[in-house]
């Protein structure tokens, strides 16, 4: 990543009354002083970002049709030979933890049921769809995937053609960004109340630039793109006092670094825009 090429693609400040969208391109920082990260244990996230999953709906796409070999299984799936379907790698990206889908049974040889579960896990004693011999029937399901993005399909008895149409998938929130980085800090002029990061290095330094004006450094965020331009989502939410608003005044790559990011936050009274020592939540992801 080239120094000075950070590009903020989402920056918001929430003051209870309004939300402002800001966009900026950063240049190299000048004159900011930083201190060592505060000697305190990382606190729990105010939301479970490290395990957060959200649903991503997609236009329905068929990934398995045993009548035509689509999905890698030519012919009916039998109870004695379950099929491990690779779900990720196409419409469902790698890293998805579960999928919502429609499963259709066509021309089963016996009255039975299908069980579908994450490949490698123990088969659950449940059915995802029940049917009678010769029937064509469909049912909607949501099933976890294995770490390699697979699910296993097995009829209880006999064999049947199976169709699988994906409607969406669950994965980490897109707020994590393409590099999978997230870090946050809760602070005011006087105190860093809590912070967290997911790259195993100290990431926050604090520079006091004046009343209601602070700079935070996210060490080794490494939010980069193949074009040489790094994209980061930056969000600032005011905590208090009432009548305050906090904003991202600037973002920059510090001198001598190509992986760190510095974010400057300013807080003001909403009535007269004079500086104020307010508490705020600052998050960077990318």
C-alpha positions in Angstrom: 0.0 0.0 0.0 1.3 3.5 -0.9 1.6 6.0 1.9 -1.0 8.7 1.8 -3.5 6.7 -0.2 -6.1 5.9 2.5 -9.6 6.5 1.3 -12.5 6.7 3.7 -15.6 5.1 2.1 -18.0 5.4 5.1 -17.7 7.9 7.9 -20.6 8.8 10.1 -21.2 10.8 13.3 -24.4 10.2 15.2 -25.6 12.9 17.7 -29.1 11.7 18.4 -30.6 14.3 16.1 -28.8 13.6 12.9 -26.3 11.4 11.0 -23.7 12.9 8.8 -22.0 11.0 6.0 -18.4 12.1 5.4 -16.0 11.1 2.7 -12.3 12.1 2.5 -9.0 11.1 1.0 -6.1 11.2 3.4 -2.7 12.6 3.0 0.4 11.9 5.1 0.0 13.1 8.7 2.0 16.1 9.8 3.0 17.1 13.3 0.8 14.7 15.2 2.4 13.3 18.3 1.5 9.9 19.7 2.1 8.0 22.9 2.4 4.3 23.7 -0.9 2.3 23.8 -2.5 2.6 27.2 -1.5 -0.2 29.6 -5.0 -1.7 30.0 -6.6 -5.0 29.0 -8.8 -5.0 25.9 -12.4 -4.8 26.9 -15.3 -6.7 25.4 -16.8 -5.3 22.2 -20.0 -3.4 22.7 -21.4 -5.8 20.1 -20.1 -9.3 19.2 -18.2 -8.2 16.1 -15.7 -11.0 16.2 -18.4 -13.5 15.9 -21.1 -11.4 14.3 -22.8 -12.9 11.3 -25.4 -11.3 9.1 -27.6 -12.6 6.3 -26.7 -11.7 2.8 -29.6 -12.3 0.4 -28.7 -13.1 -3.2 -30.7 -13.8 -6.4 -31.6 -17.5 -6.2 -29.0 -19.7 -7.9 -29.1 -23.5 -8.3 -25.9 -25.2 -7.2 -27.0 -28.9 -7.3 -29.2 -30.8 -9.8 -28.3 -34.5 -9.8 -30.4 -35.0 -13.0 -27.8 -33.0 -15.0 -24.6 -33.5 -12.8 -24.7 -29.8 -11.8 -22.9 -29.7 -8.5 -20.7 -32.7 -9.1 -23.1 -35.7 -8.5 -24.4 -37.4 -11.6 -27.5 -39.4 -10.8 -29.5 -40.0 -7.6 -28.0 -39.7 -4.1 -28.4 -42.9 -2.1 -28.6 -43.5 1.6 -25.5 -45.7 1.4 -23.5 -43.1 -0.3 -24.1 -39.5 1.1 -23.0 -36.6 -1.0 -20.7 -33.8 0.3 -21.8 -30.7 -1.7 -19.3 -27.9 -2.1 -21.4 -24.8 -1.4 -18.9 -22.0 -1.3 -16.6 -20.8 -4.1 -19.3 -19.4 -6.5 -22.4 -17.4 -5.6 -21.6 -18.2 -1.9 -18.2 -16.8 -1.0 -15.6 -18.6 1.0 -16.0 -17.9 4.7 -19.8 -18.2 4.7 -20.9 -20.0 7.9 -24.4 -21.0 6.8 -26.8 -20.9 3.8 -30.5 -20.4 3.3 -31.7 -22.7 0.5 -34.6 -24.5 -1.1 -34.1 -28.3 -1.5 -36.2 -30.3 -4.0 -36.6 -34.1 -4.1 -37.5 -35.6 -7.5 -38.5 -39.2 -8.1 -37.4 -40.9 -4.9 -37.3 -44.7 -4.9 -38.8 -45.0 -1.4 -40.8 -43.1 1.0 -38.2 -41.5 3.3 -36.5 -38.2 4.2 -33.4 -36.2 3.6 -31.0 -35.1 6.3 -28.6 -32.2 5.5 -25.8 -31.1 7.9 -22.3 -29.6 7.8 -19.8 -32.0 6.4 -17.6 -33.6 9.0 -20.0 -33.1 11.8 -22.1 -36.0 13.3 -25.3 -36.6 11.4 -28.2 -35.2 13.3 -31.3 -37.3 14.0 -33.6 -34.9 12.2 -35.1 -34.5 8.7 -34.9 -31.5 6.4 -37.6 -32.7 4.1 -40.0 -35.7 4.1 -41.4 -37.4 1.0 -43.1 -40.5 -0.4 -41.9 -42.7 -3.3 -42.1 -41.0 -6.7 -43.0 -37.6 -5.2 -41.6 -34.2 -6.3 -41.6 -31.9 -3.2 -39.6 -28.9 -2.0 -38.8 -27.3 1.4 -36.8 -24.3 2.6 -33.9 -24.8 5.0 -31.0 -23.0 6.7 -28.0 -25.2 7.4 -24.5 -24.6 8.8 -21.5 -25.2 6.6 -18.3 -26.9 7.4 -15.1 -24.8 7.6 -14.4 -25.8 4.0 -17.9 -24.7 2.9 -19.5 -28.0 2.5 -22.8 -29.7 3.5 -23.7 -33.4 3.4 -26.9 -34.7 1.9 -28.2 -38.2 2.7 -31.6 -39.9 2.2 -32.9 -42.0 5.0 -33.5 -45.0 2.7 -33.4 -45.6 -1.0 -32.2 -42.9 -3.4 -33.5 -39.7 -5.0 -32.6 -36.8 -7.3 -31.9 -33.7 -5.3 -31.9 -30.0 -6.3 -30.5 -27.2 -4.2 -31.2 -23.5 -4.8 -29.4 -21.0 -2.7 -31.3 -17.9 -1.5 -28.6 -16.3 0.7 -25.8 -16.9 3.1 -24.6 -15.9 6.5 -21.1 -14.5 7.0 -19.2 -11.8 8.9 -20.7 -8.4 8.5 -19.5 -6.4 5.5 -18.5 -3.8 8.1 -15.4 -5.9 8.6 -14.3 -5.0 5.0 -12.2 -7.1 2.6 -9.2 -7.3 4.8 -11.1 -8.6 7.8 -9.8 -5.9 10.2 -11.8 -4.2 12.9 -10.7 -2.0 15.8 -12.5 0.4 18.1 -12.0 2.7 21.1 -14.3 4.4 23.6 -12.7 7.6 24.9 -12.9 11.3 25.7 -10.2 14.0 26.2 -9.1 12.5 29.5 -9.5 8.7 29.3 -9.5 5.7 27.1 -12.3 3.8 28.6 -12.1 0.6 26.5 -10.7 -0.6 23.2 -10.4 -3.7 21.1 -8.7 -5.0 18.0 -8.3 -8.2 16.1 -4.8 -8.2 14.7 -2.9 -9.1 18.0 -0.9 -5.9 18.2 -1.4 -2.7 20.2 -3.2 -0.4 17.9 -4.2 2.8 19.7 -2.0 5.8 20.4 -3.5 9.0 21.6 -2.5 12.5 20.6 -4.2 15.5 22.4 -4.6 18.3 19.9 -6.7 20.5 22.2 -10.1 20.6 23.7 -12.4 18.1 22.0 -9.7 17.2 19.5 -7.9 13.8 19.6 -6.0 11.6 17.3 -5.9 7.8 17.5 -3.5 5.5 15.7 -4.6 2.0 14.6 -1.3 0.1 14.4 -0.9 -2.4 11.5 -4.4 -2.2 10.3 -3.1 -3.3 6.9 -6.3 -2.3 5.1 -5.1 -2.5 1.5 -6.3 -3.1 -2.0 -4.6 -4.4 -5.1 -4.9 -1.0 -6.7 -2.7 0.5 -4.0 -5.6 2.4 -2.5 -6.7 1.3 1.0 -10.4 1.5 1.8 -11.6 1.9 5.4 -15.0 2.3 7.0 -14.8 4.8 9.9 -17.6 5.4 12.2 -17.9 7.9 15.1 -20.8 7.9 17.5 -21.2 10.4 20.3 -21.9 9.0 23.8 -22.4 12.2 25.8 -23.0 14.7 27.1 -26.3 15.5 25.5 -26.0 18.3 23.0 -22.6 17.1 21.7 -21.5 15.8 18.3 -18.3 14.1 17.3 -16.8 13.8 13.8 -13.9 12.4 12.0 -11.9 15.5 11.2 -9.3 13.6 9.1 -7.7 10.3 8.4 -4.1 9.8 7.4 -1.2 7.3 7.1 1.4 8.4 9.6 4.9 9.3 8.4 7.1 6.3 8.0 4.3 3.8 8.0 2.4 2.0 5.2 0.1 -0.1 7.4 -1.0 2.2 10.2 -4.0 4.5 10.1 -4.5 7.7 12.2 -8.0 9.1 12.7 -8.6 12.5 14.2 -11.8 13.1 16.1 -13.3 16.4 17.0 -16.3 17.0 19.3 -18.4 20.2 19.5 -21.5 21.6 21.1 -24.4 21.2 18.6 -25.7 24.7 19.5 -22.7 27.0 18.9 -20.1 24.5 17.6 -17.6 25.3 20.3 -15.2 22.5 21.3 -16.4 20.1 24.1 -14.8 17.2 25.9 -17.3 14.5 24.9 -17.1 10.7 25.1 -17.4 8.9 21.8 -17.1 5.5 20.2 -14.7 5.3 17.2 -14.6 2.2 15.0 -12.4 1.4 12.0 -12.9 -1.6 9.8 -11.7 -2.6 6.4 
